Structure formats: C-alpha cells, structure tokens
Amino acid sequence: MPSDDIERPPEALDVVTRYLRRERPVSALVVVLAVSLFLGTYLATSLLPAVVVAAVLLVTARSPVLQSRGTFRLRTDAERDAVVDEFTGPIPPVLALQWGAADEVTTDDGVAIYTVSYLFGLRSVAVSVRTRTDAAPNGDCLVESEVTVNAQPWATYTSTIGETNDRTVIEVEYTSNRRFGLRRIPQQLVANRYRDDALAAQGYTVVERDAHFGL
C-alpha cells in the first residue's frame, strides 16, 4: 500500500530549488535556439531548406548517443549505521536532485516513487528507486540503487559504505542505463554544478569526483 508523502530535508530542497531555477531556463534556451535556427534559415532561403535544418537538428539533439558514468567519494561525521539507513531509505542522499524536484515522494512495497510534473503540470513522470544491500568481503556495506523512469531503465548507483579514521566514507559508482541526446548536455552541466551542494546540505563532503560522458 502506498505511503503518504515523505518529508524531505529543507536544506537540500533549497539547493534543488536553486538548481531548477537554472535548469529550466537552460532547457528553454535550447528550444529557443533550435527554433531560431529554423526561422533564420527560412527567412534567408525558403521553407524546404528550413525543414531540412529542422530535421537535422531534431535528429542530432534527440538521438540517444551519449551515456553518463562516473565515481565520487563522500565523507561524513555521521555514524556508519545512520549513513546506511539514509542510503537504503526512500530519499538516498545521492539522488537529491531527483527527489527534491518531485511533487511528492511515496513508497510502495519497498520501492520509492518520485512523482515529477513538468510543462506547467501538463505532463508527469514516475521515478522509481529500488534498493538492494549486500556485504563486501571487508565488512563494508554495499548499497545498489536502481532508478527507472516510467518503468524504463535510467541509472544505477552502487555505494560502498565503510569507516576510516573515525569517519564514514562512501565510494559511489554510477552509470546511466539509458543513452541520451545532445540536447541533455546543458541540463547535465547545470546538474553537475549543484550535486555537491545538495550533498553538503545533507552533511556529506565530496572528497573527489570523476564524471564524464561517453558514446
């Protein structure tokens, strides 16, 4: 049975609000630039070349050719068991930009569900997070978070949670399970700007990060 809307930390929500204020205009700018190129070609030549340009832009922007992946290391003063609880809960710290942008966060049979609306509420998607845990040979805790969007594979986060020098250290490896087009690059760049801030708002320091796009 689905749960009621789950409370989210306000400090992280403030960061996500700043992120959305940047991300939405950037997404709109991509559309404006594409329309401007179409209209410019039409005014300079004729309709047929403009249609060809529009088709090329559409294919180039939407063709699923890129895949994001990377690793990052986190450090926190929180106890390891408390960190494990957060990473296995419905709002894991590494997915703050996802659950922070949701209209509501619920759970159903152990699966976290983030309902996100866009286009002024005309459309919405359901982001689901299924979490599994295991133990590493050295005693660290392994947490795998599999993310789907409208039941389609999206990304997988594998977090290794351990202790060193009286601090909890988390090694996170992620990969997108779905390729995306060039039009998503500006959004990804804006998201990269706010991910560390969202983690810091939850008490996690990013020690190092290695992220990249690939074919």
C-alpha positions, 0 to 999 in steps of 0.5 A, a space after each residue: 500500500 502506498 505511503 503518504 508523502 515523505 518529508 524531505 530535508 529543507 536544506 537540500 530542497 533549497 539547493 534543488 530549488 536553486 538548481 531548477 531555477 537554472 535548469 529550466 531556463 537552460 532547457 528553454 534556451 535550447 528550444 529557443 535556439 533550435 527554433 531560431 535556427 529554423 526561422 533564420 534559415 527560412 527567412 534567408 532561403 525558403 521553407 524546404 531548406 528550413 525543414 531540412 535544418 529542422 530535421 537535422 537538428 531534431 535528429 542530432 539533439 534527440 538521438 540517444 548517443 551519449 551515456 553518463 558514468 562516473 565515481 565520487 567519494 563522500 565523507 561524513 561525521 555521521 555514524 556508519 549505521 545512520 549513513 546506511 539507513 539514509 542510503 537504503 531509505 526512500 530519499 538516498 542522499 545521492 539522488 537529491 536532485 531527483 527527489 527534491 524536484 518531485 511533487 511528492 515522494 511515496 513508497 510502495 512495497 519497498 520501492 520509492 516513487 518520485 512523482 515529477 510534473 513538468 510543462 506547467 503540470 501538463 505532463 508527469 513522470 514516475 521515478 522509481 528507486 529500488 534498493 538492494 544491500 549486500 556485504 563486501 568481503 571487508 565488512 563494508 556495506 554495499 548499497 545498489 540503487 536502481 532508478 527507472 523512469 516510467 518503468 524504463 531503465 535510467 541509472 544505477 548507483 552502487 555505494 560502498 559504505 565503510 569507516 576510516 579514521 573515525 569517519 564514514 566514507 562512501 565510494 559511489 559508482 554510477 552509470 546511466 542505463 539509458 543513452 541520451 541526446 545532445 540536447 541533455 548536455 546543458 541540463 547535465 552541466 547545470 546538474 553537475 554544478 549543484 550535486 555537491 551542494 545538495 550533498 553538503 546540505 545533507 552533511 556529506 563532503 565530496 572528497 573527489 569526483 570523476 564524471 564524464 560522458 561517453 558514446 
